[in-house]
Amino acid sequence: MRGKKMMKKEQWFKMGEYYVRSTLLGLLVTATGPNLSCIIRKLLGDKFTYYTYLILPFTLNGLFIYLEPPSRRGLVINLFCNLVIEYYLKVLQRAGYLEITKTRQTLMFMIGSSLLFYLMRLEGDKAERTPLFWFFTPEKVRRKCDGSSNVCPHEGPCQGHVAKSFATYFGIGAGISLARHILPQIRTPIKAISSIRGKHFKLAMFFGSYIGIYRAVICYLCRKKGFDSAKYALPAGYAAGLASVFSPSLGLSIASLTAAFKLFSTILYEKKILPSDIPLPELMYCFCQGTLFNARVLDPGACPNYVLNLMKSCSNGTSEMVFKSFSEVTKNAM
């Protein structure tokens, strides 16, 4: 009993430490960015350029990412990589080189889910798994030597397992959607409840179908072949990705692919294909941060909403003032 209390206490301290580290990261990035910009301007003879105004300063202070502990650092880097890809896709779409349709988003999510689930199952037997933020972790591959008569990676009948999965994740999705809809109207609960429509269950259908289809295909292949294999996650994840039609999201489609690439990069590091003495993830984060923060001011139309909100909260609204000032200077120059 005492051990459990101590563990909870340690977890609270760790959560507090993570919060302080993340807050300090945001404060230092936003505080040093303008100072670095001014220093670079002075070094260049009081001249601003496209690359030295925001890209270079915020690329340099991206090194503050080392304030985050290694277990969380990878998640932050992965998030910023997703946002940069989303930004460039929007830029290409605006230029007419690419059209992002719901069909293409769904196909992207299907491919990403297929690769991601396969690589996650390959990692199933590792003592330490790659830190990854995803709302579902597939079951480990069931080995023939474990003594179980069930070839599927679960206990009990398959029908009940699949149905329970669908119902559980459907309930989670419904809870999230209804909370978003009802809580802002909490003062008029009857009106809020009466305004619930079928569209408010799209996220629930996505969650339930995504997990339900995946587990149904896994069970089918295990029963048909007579044994379990990590390779079954390829068709299962691909089919499960069809659930994206209920709630298509460009950000989630990109996240599935980048998460798969992150797991694949772990394999490349283990095989010494990627050099471990060069901090490639941290350098990638610096590039992503410089690109995104520059886009916030110079290209807000294509900048992801997450970055807009992040800079506004971290700078206490200063980023909005910088953007307005820059817009006024641009108008006067024209």
Summary of the structure (lengths in Angstrom):
residues: 334
radius of gyration: 23.5
end to end distance: 70.7
largest distance: 77.1
contacts: 982
relative contact order: 0.14
helix: 76%
strand: 0%
